[in-house]
Each structure stands twice: as structure tokens, then as C-alpha cells.
């Protein structure tokens, strides 16, 4: 039932919410009438009571808790990705759901609306203060039947298992045994899974002895905390300056002094002839293509005062308590190759909470260049060719990926067209669509 609450300074919450929902629908993000109705009737400002309504009803993530360095550790997710994941989840009336990452409680309320009185939603968060506030928000919004639990979500919630659906609203480095075990045989698991420096929201169903993707979408989420959190990325400081480093998710050998000398030497710029957005470069489709084809791909990052020195040829800068700038790069033994904006184009500095706004430099396209440090022109040309091959293949996207997860001890040998990623508890097998494979070959 709609609760029309007028705020004289901020406007009509119901009207603002309707505008947001109409926008999500017009963009093809909201597709199911049941999910659309949930977004219409569950008002987000009940879960963000201290936030101005214009911000609440914008399509952006909003911080719910930050650490001492200003890094977000909990948030109300961007409505667009919430809608996408609810579509992936395939909820039906009467379903029992486990949510890992209660946040403000808003997503739990949306799911409760969809599954109805016969359904059940259990939402878990690791911090007692977040649990208490989520519980208060849910009660205020009329969804006090949601069970809010303070626990480490990596263990699931065995007291209420098994579940028809399990959803994570935090990024996980792997699929923990508990989530697999606590899902019904015909259930579905939706989670932001990280691999190769990228993150995908994947909807899995169980097929025989493994999980198989039925939907793969781009996403960006705060990392899972607790016993099953990702281990720290392999960060290698470059040279004598604090705040400049290479970040990898593998044991790529890096000589930090050599990389620093390369970065501070003259470079040669190559035009790729391809237009991209920042997301493509740092975590999206182009990054995924390059990371699977080039084992030495990494992230090149500057933080703090070193950002202003423009040593790192970055594609985006983030403004906050600590400034940062970053790009994707290939680190070779004697050379370095960094993706960048056109040489005459300044790197934009964007506030973190405005990254995904429709007019943000983060989402607007730019002409992609490559800066070569060192004399290895053959590798520079190979990397440019890889980027152009991705373009010629139709920019293979997350939607065109098939992903399977096997238990760690499964004896699975990938085919020539598949990529096998070994994780702590699972083997992840990735494959592109047939069209992408044909172009790749």
C-alpha cells in the first residue's frame, strides 16, 4: 500500500519514486510486473531516513556505513542493479529466501513484497549496528516479518535452510560450501562473483554435479567481509613514492623499481580506433577479454598526493577522503603498456557517489589509446590488436558468457574454447558465445 508522505523541502516521495520506476522500466531494466509493483509500493526513503529525497530516488548507490578511511563497507545498492538481480533471482510467491548483506533492509522488503505472506525472507549482516538499523527500517516500512540476523554470511543460515533462493548483495571471491549446501536442488543462487579482477552478477542453477549460469550481468559491489572475505589483492608498490602501485589477482612477477623507471620515462602513444567507457577498461567487457587472453594484465593505481603528479596515465580519478586514479595495464619483463584517454584529454575527477550518474565521465565513451613504456613495439601492437579483435567480435559482453562452477575436487578438463579458474572451493569454467569464439579464432 502506498504511503504518500510529503516533505515540504524535498517534495513528494511517491512522485519521485514513480519517476525513478518509470525510468528503470523505460530502460528495460524492470521487466516483471511483480518486481515493478514492488518498487512502486516499497518506498526507499524509509530505509534512508537521513538522506534527502532527491538523492534517495536517484539511480545511485548510497553509503550506509564507512570505515575510518572513508571506504564504503555497507550501502543501499543502486536501484538499477537491485532490479537486475531481482529479475535474475526469479522469485515466486511462497519462496524462502536467504539474503547475505542486509544493508539498509530495502532489498529484503522488496523481496518480501514479491514472495508474499506465504514466503519468508531471512537477511544476514555481519555488523550488529547494521542489523539493528535494518530491523528498524523494515518495521517502519511495514515489513517487520523479515528475519534480520547478525552473523557471518559466508556460513549461510543453517537454522532456516534449505532455501529456494539465495542472493548476495556483496561481492564474493568464491562460492562457499554453505551456500551450495543450503540451496534446494531446484533452487537458484545469485551473487556478485569476482574473478580475474572483474565482477559479474551471476544467476546459477544446479545441473547434476555443478552449477550453471542462466544469466550473467555486469555489477559493482562492496566486498564480502568475515571469514570468507577475499584475501588482499597482490599490491606491489612502485618506486620510492608512497601511493603508487600495481595490483594483480595472480602471482605475476613484478620488478617494482623497473616498472617505476618505465613509468617515469618517455612513452609512445598508440591509437586503438576503439571507443570505450571507463567500466569497460577497469572491470567490464574489455577488461575481461584482455585478462583472459593476456596473463600479465593488471591494474595500475595512484592514491593520495601522487595523483596530482600525473605519473599514472589513468582513465578515471575518484574524489573522496583519499583521491585515486587508475587504469588497466600489461606489465612485461622489460616494458609496460597502459590504457589511457587521448593524450590531450585531461583525466576527469569524479565523486564516488556520482560515478554511475548518466552524465558521469565514468559511463561516457572516449577514444581509447595505449601508452607504451619501453621499446617492445611488438607487444604494444599485439595488445592493440586484441582490443580491435574484441571490437570486431561485437564487444562480447557478460550476457554472452557461459559460466559453470564445479566442486574443487571435480575432475574437469576444459576444452580449447574454455577458461578454467581455480578458486579455493570451486573450479570456475568460462566460455564465450559461439560468435565471439569464431572471431577469437
C-alpha positions as a Markdown table, in Angstrom:
| # | Residue | x | y | z |
|---|---|---|---|---|
| 1 | Unk | 0.0 | 0.0 | 0.0 |
| 2 | Unk | 1.4 | 3.4 | -1.0 |
| 3 | Unk | 2.4 | 5.7 | 1.9 |
| 4 | Unk | 2.3 | 9.2 | 0.4 |
| 5 | Unk | 4.5 | 11.3 | 2.6 |
| 6 | Unk | 5.0 | 14.9 | 1.7 |
| 7 | Unk | 8.3 | 16.6 | 2.7 |
| 8 | Unk | 7.8 | 20.4 | 2.1 |
| 9 | Unk | 11.6 | 20.8 | 1.4 |
| 10 | Unk | 12.2 | 17.7 | -0.7 |
| 11 | Unk | 9.0 | 17.1 | -2.5 |
| 12 | Unk | 6.7 | 14.2 | -2.9 |
| 13 | Unk | 8.4 | 10.9 | -2.2 |
| 14 | Unk | 5.8 | 8.9 | -4.1 |
| 15 | Unk | 6.0 | 11.1 | -7.1 |
| 16 | Unk | 9.8 | 10.9 | -7.1 |
| 17 | Unk | 9.7 | 7.2 | -6.7 |
| 18 | Unk | 7.3 | 6.9 | -9.6 |
| 19 | Unk | 9.7 | 8.8 | -11.8 |
| 20 | Unk | 12.6 | 6.5 | -10.9 |
| 21 | Unk | 10.5 | 3.4 | -11.5 |
| 22 | Unk | 9.3 | 4.8 | -14.9 |
| 23 | Unk | 13.0 | 5.4 | -15.8 |
| 24 | Unk | 14.0 | 1.9 | -14.9 |
| 25 | Unk | 11.1 | 0.5 | -16.9 |
| 26 | Unk | 11.9 | 2.6 | -19.9 |
| 27 | Unk | 15.5 | 1.5 | -19.9 |
| 28 | Unk | 14.3 | -2.1 | -20.0 |
| 29 | Unk | 15.7 | -2.9 | -16.5 |
| 30 | Unk | 12.4 | -3.5 | -14.8 |
| 31 | Unk | 10.7 | -6.3 | -16.8 |
| 32 | Unk | 8.5 | -8.3 | -14.5 |
| 33 | Unk | 5.2 | -6.7 | -13.3 |
| 34 | Unk | 5.6 | -8.2 | -9.9 |
| 35 | Unk | 9.0 | -6.6 | -9.4 |
| 36 | Unk | 7.8 | -3.3 | -10.8 |
| 37 | Unk | 4.9 | -3.3 | -8.3 |
| 38 | Unk | 7.4 | -4.0 | -5.5 |
| 39 | Unk | 9.5 | -0.9 | -6.5 |
| 40 | Unk | 6.3 | 1.2 | -6.7 |
| 41 | Unk | 5.0 | 0.2 | -3.3 |
| 42 | Unk | 8.1 | -0.2 | -1.2 |
| 43 | Unk | 9.4 | 3.3 | -0.7 |
| 44 | Unk | 13.2 | 3.6 | -0.4 |
| 45 | Unk | 13.3 | 6.7 | 1.9 |
| 46 | Unk | 12.0 | 4.5 | 4.8 |
| 47 | Unk | 15.4 | 2.8 | 4.6 |
| 48 | Unk | 17.4 | 6.0 | 4.2 |
| 49 | Unk | 15.7 | 8.4 | 6.6 |
| 50 | Unk | 18.6 | 10.8 | 6.9 |
| 51 | Unk | 19.1 | 11.2 | 3.1 |
| 52 | Unk | 17.4 | 14.0 | 1.0 |
| 53 | Unk | 14.6 | 12.6 | -1.1 |
| 54 | Unk | 16.2 | 13.7 | -4.4 |
| 55 | Unk | 19.2 | 11.5 | -3.6 |
| 56 | Unk | 17.1 | 8.6 | -2.3 |
| 57 | Unk | 15.1 | 8.5 | -5.5 |
| 58 | Unk | 18.0 | 8.8 | -7.9 |
| 59 | Unk | 19.5 | 5.8 | -9.6 |
| 60 | Unk | 22.6 | 5.7 | -7.4 |
| 61 | Unk | 24.1 | 3.7 | -4.5 |
| 62 | Unk | 24.1 | 5.5 | -1.2 |
| 63 | Unk | 26.5 | 4.8 | 1.6 |
| 64 | Unk | 25.1 | 3.2 | 4.8 |
| 65 | Unk | 28.5 | 2.8 | 6.6 |
| 66 | Unk | 32.1 | 3.7 | 6.0 |
| 67 | Unk | 35.3 | 2.6 | 7.6 |
| 68 | Unk | 37.9 | 5.0 | 9.1 |
| 69 | Unk | 39.4 | 5.7 | 5.7 |
| 70 | Unk | 36.1 | 6.6 | 4.1 |
| 71 | Unk | 35.7 | 3.4 | 2.3 |
| 72 | Unk | 32.2 | 2.1 | 2.0 |
| 73 | Unk | 31.5 | -1.1 | 3.9 |
| 74 | Unk | 27.7 | -1.1 | 3.5 |
| 75 | Unk | 25.3 | 0.7 | 1.2 |
| 76 | Unk | 21.9 | 0.8 | -0.3 |
| 77 | Unk | 22.7 | -0.5 | -3.7 |
| 78 | Unk | 21.9 | 1.3 | -7.0 |
| 79 | Unk | 18.2 | 0.6 | -7.8 |
| 80 | Unk | 19.1 | -0.5 | -11.3 |
| 81 | Unk | 21.4 | -3.3 | -10.2 |
| 82 | Unk | 18.9 | -4.3 | -7.5 |
| 83 | Unk | 16.2 | -4.6 | -10.1 |
| 84 | Unk | 18.5 | -6.6 | -12.4 |
| 85 | Unk | 19.4 | -9.1 | -9.6 |
| 86 | Unk | 15.7 | -9.5 | -8.6 |
| 87 | Unk | 15.0 | -10.3 | -12.2 |
| 88 | Unk | 17.8 | -12.8 | -12.2 |
| 89 | Unk | 16.5 | -14.3 | -8.9 |
| 90 | Unk | 13.2 | -15.4 | -10.4 |
| 91 | Unk | 11.2 | -15.1 | -7.2 |
| 92 | Unk | 7.7 | -16.7 | -6.8 |
| 93 | Unk | 5.1 | -16.3 | -4.1 |
| 94 | Unk | 5.9 | -18.6 | -1.2 |
| 95 | Unk | 9.6 | -18.8 | -1.8 |
| 96 | Unk | 12.0 | -18.9 | 1.2 |
| 97 | Unk | 15.0 | -16.6 | 0.6 |
| 98 | Unk | 18.3 | -16.1 | 2.2 |
| 99 | Unk | 20.0 | -12.7 | 1.6 |
| 100 | Unk | 23.6 | -12.2 | 2.5 |
| 101 | Unk | 24.2 | -8.4 | 3.1 |
| 102 | Unk | 21.2 | -6.8 | 4.8 |
| 103 | Unk | 22.4 | -3.3 | 4.3 |
| 104 | Unk | 19.5 | -0.9 | 5.0 |
| 105 | Unk | 16.9 | -3.6 | 4.7 |
| 106 | Unk | 15.4 | -2.2 | 1.4 |
| 107 | Unk | 16.2 | -5.2 | -0.8 |
| 108 | Unk | 14.7 | -7.6 | 1.9 |
| 109 | Unk | 11.5 | -5.5 | 1.8 |
| 110 | Unk | 11.3 | -5.7 | -2.0 |
| 111 | Unk | 11.7 | -9.5 | -1.8 |
| 112 | Unk | 9.1 | -9.8 | 1.0 |
| 113 | Unk | 6.6 | -7.9 | -1.1 |
| 114 | Unk | 7.2 | -10.3 | -4.0 |
| 115 | Unk | 7.1 | -13.6 | -2.2 |
| 116 | Unk | 4.0 | -12.5 | -0.2 |
| 117 | Unk | 2.6 | -13.7 | 3.1 |
| 118 | Unk | 3.3 | -17.4 | 2.3 |
| 119 | Unk | 7.0 | -16.6 | 1.7 |
| 120 | Unk | 9.9 | -16.0 | 4.1 |
| 121 | Unk | 12.9 | -13.7 | 3.9 |
| 122 | Unk | 16.0 | -14.1 | 6.1 |
| 123 | Unk | 18.6 | -11.4 | 5.7 |
| 124 | Unk | 22.1 | -11.6 | 7.3 |
| 125 | Unk | 24.7 | -8.9 | 8.1 |
| 126 | Unk | 27.9 | -9.1 | 10.0 |
| 127 | Unk | 27.6 | -5.8 | 12.0 |
| 128 | Unk | 25.1 | -5.5 | 14.9 |
| 129 | Unk | 24.5 | -1.8 | 14.2 |
| 130 | Unk | 23.5 | -2.5 | 10.6 |
| 131 | Unk | 21.3 | -5.4 | 11.7 |
| 132 | Unk | 19.5 | -3.1 | 14.3 |
| 133 | Unk | 19.0 | -0.2 | 11.8 |
| 134 | Unk | 17.8 | -2.6 | 9.1 |
| 135 | Unk | 15.3 | -4.1 | 11.5 |
| 136 | Unk | 14.1 | -0.6 | 12.5 |
| 137 | Unk | 13.7 | 0.4 | 8.8 |
| 138 | Unk | 11.8 | -2.7 | 8.0 |
| 139 | Unk | 9.4 | -2.2 | 10.9 |
| 140 | Unk | 8.9 | 1.5 | 9.9 |
| 141 | Unk | 8.1 | 0.3 | 6.3 |
| 142 | Unk | 5.7 | -2.4 | 7.5 |
| 143 | Unk | 7.9 | -5.4 | 6.8 |
| 144 | Unk | 8.6 | -6.5 | 10.4 |
| 145 | Unk | 8.1 | -10.2 | 9.4 |
| 146 | Unk | 11.6 | -10.2 | 7.8 |
| 147 | Unk | 14.1 | -12.1 | 10.0 |
| 148 | Unk | 17.2 | -10.0 | 10.4 |
| 149 | Unk | 20.2 | -11.9 | 11.7 |
| 150 | Unk | 23.6 | -10.8 | 12.9 |
| 151 | Unk | 26.0 | -13.5 | 11.6 |
| 152 | Unk | 28.9 | -14.2 | 9.1 |
| 153 | Unk | 27.0 | -14.7 | 5.8 |
| 154 | Unk | 29.7 | -16.9 | 4.5 |
| 155 | Unk | 28.2 | -19.7 | 6.6 |
| 156 | Unk | 24.7 | -19.0 | 5.3 |
| 157 | Unk | 22.0 | -19.6 | 7.8 |
| 158 | Unk | 21.6 | -23.3 | 8.5 |
| 159 | Unk | 18.8 | -22.7 | 11.1 |
| 160 | Unk | 16.3 | -21.9 | 8.3 |
| 161 | Unk | 17.8 | -23.9 | 5.4 |
| 162 | Unk | 17.1 | -25.1 | 2.8 |
| 163 | Unk | 16.2 | -22.1 | 0.7 |
| 164 | Unk | 14.5 | -21.7 | -2.7 |
| 165 | Unk | 16.7 | -18.7 | -3.4 |
| 166 | Unk | 20.0 | -17.4 | -2.0 |
| 167 | Unk | 21.2 | -13.9 | -3.0 |
| 168 | Unk | 24.3 | -12.0 | -2.1 |
| 169 | Unk | 24.3 | -8.2 | -2.2 |
| 170 | Unk | 28.1 | -8.2 | -1.5 |
| 171 | Unk | 30.9 | -9.3 | -3.8 |
| 172 | Unk | 32.2 | -12.8 | -3.1 |
| 173 | Unk | 35.6 | -14.3 | -4.2 |
| 174 | Unk | 34.2 | -17.8 | -4.4 |
| 175 | Unk | 31.0 | -19.9 | -3.7 |
| 176 | Unk | 31.2 | -21.1 | -0.2 |
| 177 | Unk | 30.2 | -24.7 | 0.6 |
| 178 | Unk | 27.4 | -23.4 | 2.9 |
| 179 | Unk | 25.6 | -21.6 | 0.1 |
| 180 | Unk | 25.8 | -24.6 | -2.2 |
| 181 | Unk | 24.6 | -27.0 | 0.6 |
| 182 | Unk | 21.7 | -24.7 | 1.8 |
| 183 | Unk | 20.1 | -24.3 | -1.6 |
| 184 | Unk | 17.3 | -26.6 | -2.6 |
| 185 | Unk | 18.0 | -28.9 | -5.5 |
| 186 | Unk | 15.8 | -26.8 | -7.8 |
| 187 | Unk | 16.9 | -23.6 | -6.2 |
| 188 | Unk | 18.8 | -20.6 | -7.5 |
| 189 | Unk | 21.9 | -18.7 | -6.3 |
| 190 | Unk | 22.5 | -15.1 | -7.4 |
| 191 | Unk | 25.8 | -13.5 | -6.4 |
| 192 | Unk | 28.3 | -10.9 | -7.5 |
| 193 | Unk | 31.3 | -13.2 | -8.1 |
| 194 | Unk | 34.8 | -11.8 | -8.6 |
| 195 | Unk | 37.4 | -13.3 | -10.9 |
| 196 | Unk | 40.3 | -12.0 | -13.0 |
| 197 | Unk | 39.9 | -8.6 | -11.5 |
| 198 | Unk | 36.3 | -8.4 | -12.6 |
| 199 | Unk | 32.9 | -8.8 | -11.0 |
| 200 | Unk | 29.8 | -10.4 | -12.5 |
| 201 | Unk | 26.3 | -10.9 | -11.1 |
| 202 | Unk | 25.6 | -14.5 | -11.9 |
| 203 | Unk | 22.4 | -16.4 | -11.5 |
| 204 | Unk | 23.2 | -20.1 | -11.1 |
| 205 | Unk | 21.0 | -23.2 | -11.2 |
| 206 | Unk | 22.1 | -26.7 | -10.2 |
| 207 | Unk | 22.7 | -29.1 | -13.0 |
| 208 | Unk | 23.8 | -32.6 | -12.0 |
| 209 | Unk | 27.1 | -32.2 | -10.1 |
| 210 | Unk | 27.7 | -28.5 | -10.9 |
| 211 | Unk | 26.2 | -25.0 | -11.0 |
| 212 | Unk | 25.4 | -23.5 | -14.4 |
| 213 | Unk | 24.7 | -19.8 | -15.2 |
| 214 | Unk | 21.4 | -18.8 | -16.6 |
| 215 | Unk | 22.1 | -15.1 | -16.5 |
| 216 | Unk | 25.3 | -13.0 | -16.3 |
| 217 | Unk | 25.3 | -9.3 | -15.8 |
| 218 | Unk | 27.9 | -6.5 | -15.0 |
| 219 | Unk | 27.9 | -5.2 | -11.5 |
| 220 | Unk | 29.9 | -3.5 | -8.8 |
| 221 | Unk | 29.5 | -4.3 | -5.1 |
| 222 | Unk | 31.2 | -3.8 | -1.7 |
| 223 | Unk | 33.3 | -6.9 | -0.8 |
| 224 | Unk | 32.0 | -9.6 | 1.5 |
| 225 | Unk | 33.5 | -9.4 | 5.0 |
| 226 | Unk | 34.1 | -12.1 | 7.6 |
| 227 | Unk | 35.8 | -15.5 | 7.4 |
| 228 | Unk | 35.2 | -15.9 | 3.7 |
| 229 | Unk | 36.3 | -12.4 | 2.6 |
| 230 | Unk | 38.7 | -12.1 | -0.3 |
| 231 | Unk | 42.4 | -12.1 | 0.6 |
| 232 | Unk | 44.1 | -8.8 | -0.1 |
| 233 | Unk | 45.0 | -8.2 | -3.7 |
| 234 | Unk | 48.6 | -8.6 | -4.6 |
| 235 | Unk | 49.7 | -4.9 | -4.4 |
| 236 | Unk | 53.2 | -4.0 | -5.4 |
| 237 | Unk | 54.4 | -0.5 | -4.5 |
| 238 | Unk | 56.3 | 1.2 | -7.3 |
| 239 | Unk | 59.5 | 3.0 | -6.6 |
| 240 | Unk | 60.1 | 5.3 | -3.7 |
| 241 | Unk | 56.7 | 7.2 | -3.8 |
| 242 | Unk | 54.0 | 6.0 | -1.4 |
| 243 | Unk | 50.6 | 5.6 | -3.1 |
| 244 | Unk | 51.6 | 4.2 | -6.5 |
| 245 | Unk | 51.3 | 0.5 | -7.1 |
| 246 | Unk | 50.4 | -2.3 | -9.4 |
| 247 | Unk | 47.5 | -4.6 | -8.3 |
| 248 | Unk | 47.0 | -8.1 | -9.6 |
| 249 | Unk | 45.0 | -11.1 | -8.6 |
| 250 | Unk | 47.7 | -13.6 | -9.5 |
| 251 | Unk | 51.4 | -14.1 | -8.8 |
| 252 | Unk | 52.7 | -12.2 | -11.8 |
| 253 | Unk | 56.4 | -11.5 | -11.1 |
| 254 | Unk | 56.9 | -7.7 | -11.0 |
| 255 | Unk | 60.1 | -5.7 | -10.5 |
| 256 | Unk | 58.7 | -2.6 | -8.9 |
| 257 | Unk | 61.9 | -0.5 | -9.4 |
| 258 | Unk | 61.9 | -1.4 | -13.1 |
| 259 | Unk | 58.2 | -0.6 | -13.5 |
| 260 | Unk | 58.7 | 2.8 | -11.8 |
| 261 | Unk | 61.6 | 3.6 | -14.1 |
| 262 | Unk | 59.5 | 2.8 | -17.1 |
| 263 | Unk | 56.6 | 4.9 | -15.9 |
| 264 | Unk | 58.8 | 7.9 | -15.4 |
| 265 | Unk | 60.4 | 7.6 | -18.8 |
| 266 | Unk | 59.1 | 8.9 | -22.2 |
| 267 | Unk | 56.3 | 6.9 | -23.7 |
| 268 | Unk | 54.9 | 6.2 | -27.2 |
| 269 | Unk | 51.1 | 6.5 | -27.7 |
| 270 | Unk | 49.1 | 4.2 | -29.9 |
| 271 | Unk | 45.5 | 5.0 | -31.1 |
| 272 | Unk | 43.3 | 1.9 | -30.9 |
| 273 | Unk | 40.5 | 3.2 | -33.0 |
| 274 | Unk | 38.0 | 1.9 | -30.4 |
| 275 | Unk | 35.7 | 3.9 | -28.1 |
| 276 | Unk | 35.1 | 2.6 | -24.6 |
| 277 | Unk | 33.7 | 3.7 | -21.2 |
| 278 | Unk | 35.8 | 3.6 | -18.0 |
| 279 | Unk | 33.9 | 0.5 | -16.8 |
| 280 | Unk | 34.9 | -1.4 | -20.0 |
| 281 | Unk | 38.6 | -0.7 | -19.2 |
| 282 | Unk | 38.7 | -1.3 | -15.4 |
| 283 | Unk | 36.3 | -4.2 | -14.8 |
| 284 | Unk | 33.9 | -4.7 | -17.7 |
| 285 | Unk | 33.8 | -6.5 | -21.0 |
| 286 | Unk | 37.1 | -5.2 | -22.5 |
| 287 | Unk | 39.0 | -5.9 | -19.2 |
| 288 | Unk | 37.5 | -9.4 | -19.1 |
| 289 | Unk | 38.6 | -10.1 | -22.7 |
| 290 | Unk | 42.1 | -8.9 | -22.1 |
| 291 | Unk | 42.5 | -10.6 | -18.7 |
| 292 | Unk | 41.6 | -13.9 | -20.2 |
| 293 | Unk | 43.9 | -13.5 | -23.2 |
| 294 | Unk | 46.8 | -11.8 | -21.5 |
| 295 | Unk | 48.0 | -13.4 | -18.3 |
| 296 | Unk | 50.1 | -10.3 | -17.3 |
| 297 | Unk | 47.2 | -7.8 | -17.2 |
| 298 | Unk | 46.9 | -5.8 | -14.0 |
| 299 | Unk | 45.6 | -2.5 | -12.5 |
| 300 | Unk | 47.8 | 0.5 | -12.3 |
| 301 | Unk | 46.8 | 2.8 | -9.4 |
| 302 | Unk | 47.8 | 6.1 | -7.8 |
| 303 | Unk | 46.4 | 7.2 | -4.5 |
| 304 | Unk | 46.6 | 10.4 | -2.4 |
| 305 | Unk | 49.1 | 13.2 | -3.2 |
| 306 | Unk | 50.7 | 11.2 | -6.1 |
| 307 | Unk | 47.6 | 11.5 | -8.2 |
| 308 | Unk | 48.3 | 15.2 | -8.9 |
| 309 | Unk | 51.8 | 14.2 | -10.3 |
| 310 | Unk | 50.1 | 12.5 | -13.3 |
| 311 | Unk | 52.7 | 9.7 | -13.4 |
| 312 | Unk | 50.0 | 7.1 | -13.9 |
| 313 | Unk | 48.2 | 7.5 | -17.3 |
| 314 | Unk | 44.8 | 6.8 | -15.8 |
| 315 | Unk | 41.3 | 6.7 | -17.3 |
| 316 | Unk | 39.5 | 8.0 | -14.3 |
| 317 | Unk | 40.1 | 9.8 | -11.0 |
| 318 | Unk | 38.0 | 9.3 | -7.9 |
| 319 | Unk | 37.5 | 12.2 | -5.5 |
| 320 | Unk | 37.0 | 11.4 | -1.8 |
| 321 | Unk | 38.8 | 11.5 | 1.5 |
| 322 | Unk | 41.7 | 10.0 | -0.4 |
| 323 | Unk | 41.9 | 10.7 | -4.2 |
| 324 | Unk | 42.7 | 7.8 | -6.5 |
| 325 | Unk | 43.4 | 7.3 | -10.2 |
| 326 | Unk | 43.7 | 4.0 | -12.1 |
| 327 | Unk | 43.8 | 2.2 | -15.4 |
| 328 | Unk | 44.4 | -1.3 | -16.8 |
| 329 | Unk | 47.9 | -2.2 | -17.9 |
| 330 | Unk | 50.1 | -5.0 | -19.1 |
| 331 | Unk | 53.4 | -5.4 | -17.2 |
| 332 | Unk | 56.1 | -7.3 | -19.2 |
| 333 | Unk | 59.6 | -8.0 | -18.1 |
| 334 | Unk | 61.1 | -5.0 | -19.9 |
| 335 | Unk | 58.1 | -2.9 | -20.9 |
| 336 | Unk | 54.8 | -1.5 | -19.6 |
| 337 | Unk | 51.6 | -0.8 | -21.6 |
| 338 | Unk | 48.9 | 1.3 | -20.1 |
| 339 | Unk | 45.4 | 2.0 | -21.4 |
| 340 | Unk | 44.5 | 5.7 | -21.4 |
| 341 | Unk | 42.4 | 8.6 | -22.6 |
| 342 | Unk | 43.5 | 10.6 | -25.6 |
| 343 | Unk | 46.9 | 12.4 | -24.7 |
| 344 | Unk | 45.3 | 15.8 | -25.0 |
| 345 | Unk | 42.3 | 14.9 | -22.8 |
| 346 | Unk | 42.5 | 15.6 | -19.0 |
| 347 | Unk | 41.6 | 12.8 | -16.7 |
| 348 | Unk | 38.2 | 13.6 | -15.0 |
| 349 | Unk | 37.9 | 13.5 | -11.2 |
| 350 | Unk | 34.5 | 12.2 | -10.1 |
| 351 | Unk | 32.9 | 11.9 | -6.7 |
| 352 | Unk | 32.4 | 8.2 | -5.8 |
| 353 | Unk | 28.7 | 8.5 | -5.2 |
| 354 | Unk | 28.2 | 10.1 | -8.6 |
| 355 | Unk | 30.2 | 7.6 | -10.6 |
| 356 | Unk | 27.1 | 6.0 | -12.2 |
| 357 | Unk | 25.1 | 9.1 | -12.9 |
| 358 | Unk | 24.0 | 9.3 | -16.5 |
| 359 | Unk | 26.3 | 12.3 | -17.2 |
| 360 | Unk | 29.3 | 10.9 | -15.3 |
| 361 | Unk | 32.6 | 10.6 | -17.2 |
| 362 | Unk | 32.7 | 7.1 | -15.8 |
| 363 | Unk | 29.9 | 6.0 | -18.2 |
| 364 | Unk | 30.5 | 8.3 | -21.2 |
| 365 | Unk | 32.6 | 6.9 | -24.0 |
| 366 | Unk | 36.1 | 8.2 | -25.0 |
| 367 | Unk | 38.7 | 7.2 | -27.6 |
| 368 | Unk | 41.0 | 4.6 | -26.2 |
| 369 | Unk | 44.8 | 5.0 | -26.5 |
| 370 | Unk | 47.6 | 2.8 | -25.4 |
| 371 | Unk | 50.9 | 4.2 | -24.0 |
| 372 | Unk | 54.0 | 2.1 | -24.5 |
| 373 | Unk | 56.8 | 2.4 | -22.0 |
| 374 | Unk | 60.0 | 0.7 | -23.2 |
| 375 | Unk | 61.0 | -0.4 | -26.7 |
| 376 | Unk | 58.7 | -3.5 | -27.1 |
| 377 | Unk | 56.6 | -2.4 | -30.0 |
| 378 | Unk | 55.6 | -5.9 | -30.9 |
| 379 | Unk | 53.7 | -6.4 | -27.6 |
| 380 | Unk | 52.1 | -3.0 | -28.0 |
| 381 | Unk | 50.8 | -3.9 | -31.4 |
| 382 | Unk | 49.6 | -7.3 | -30.1 |
| 383 | Unk | 47.6 | -5.5 | -27.3 |
| 384 | Unk | 46.1 | -3.0 | -29.8 |
| 385 | Unk | 45.1 | -6.0 | -32.0 |
| 386 | Unk | 43.5 | -7.7 | -29.0 |
| 387 | Unk | 41.4 | -4.6 | -28.4 |
| 388 | Unk | 40.4 | -4.4 | -32.0 |
| 389 | Unk | 39.6 | -8.1 | -32.1 |
| 390 | Unk | 37.2 | -7.5 | -29.2 |
| 391 | Unk | 35.6 | -4.7 | -31.1 |
| 392 | Unk | 35.4 | -6.9 | -34.3 |
| 393 | Unk | 33.8 | -9.7 | -32.3 |
| 394 | Unk | 30.9 | -7.4 | -31.4 |
| 395 | Unk | 32.3 | -6.4 | -28.0 |
| 396 | Unk | 31.4 | -9.8 | -26.3 |
| 397 | Unk | 29.6 | -8.9 | -23.1 |
| 398 | Unk | 28.7 | -10.6 | -19.8 |
| 399 | Unk | 25.4 | -11.6 | -21.4 |
| 400 | Unk | 27.3 | -13.8 | -23.8 |
| 401 | Unk | 29.3 | -15.7 | -21.2 |
| 402 | Unk | 28.5 | -19.1 | -20.0 |
| 403 | Unk | 29.9 | -19.8 | -16.5 |
| 404 | Unk | 29.9 | -23.1 | -14.6 |
| 405 | Unk | 31.0 | -23.9 | -11.1 |
| 406 | Unk | 32.3 | -27.3 | -10.1 |
| 407 | Unk | 33.4 | -28.6 | -6.6 |
| 408 | Unk | 37.1 | -28.1 | -6.1 |
| 409 | Unk | 37.7 | -31.9 | -6.3 |
| 410 | Unk | 35.8 | -32.4 | -9.5 |
| 411 | Unk | 37.9 | -33.9 | -12.3 |
| 412 | Unk | 37.0 | -31.5 | -15.1 |
| 413 | Unk | 39.2 | -30.8 | -18.1 |
| 414 | Unk | 38.3 | -27.6 | -20.0 |
| 415 | Unk | 38.0 | -27.7 | -23.8 |
| 416 | Unk | 40.1 | -25.4 | -26.0 |
| 417 | Unk | 37.4 | -22.8 | -26.1 |
| 418 | Unk | 37.0 | -22.7 | -22.2 |
| 419 | Unk | 38.9 | -21.0 | -19.5 |
| 420 | Unk | 39.4 | -22.7 | -16.1 |
| 421 | Unk | 39.9 | -20.6 | -13.0 |
| 422 | Unk | 40.9 | -22.5 | -9.8 |
| 423 | Unk | 39.4 | -21.0 | -6.6 |
| 424 | Unk | 39.5 | -22.1 | -3.0 |
| 425 | Unk | 36.3 | -24.2 | -3.1 |
| 426 | Unk | 35.4 | -24.3 | -6.7 |
| 427 | Unk | 36.6 | -24.6 | -10.3 |
| 428 | Unk | 35.0 | -21.8 | -12.4 |
| 429 | Unk | 34.7 | -22.6 | -16.1 |
| 430 | Unk | 34.1 | -19.7 | -18.5 |
| 431 | Unk | 33.3 | -19.7 | -22.2 |
| 432 | Unk | 32.3 | -17.0 | -24.7 |
| 433 | Unk | 29.4 | -17.3 | -27.1 |
| 434 | Unk | 29.9 | -19.1 | -30.4 |
| 435 | Unk | 30.2 | -15.8 | -32.4 |
| 436 | Unk | 32.9 | -14.5 | -30.1 |
| 437 | Unk | 34.8 | -17.8 | -30.3 |
| 438 | Unk | 34.8 | -17.7 | -34.1 |
| 439 | Unk | 36.2 | -14.2 | -34.1 |
| 440 | Unk | 38.7 | -15.1 | -31.5 |
| 441 | Unk | 40.0 | -18.0 | -33.5 |
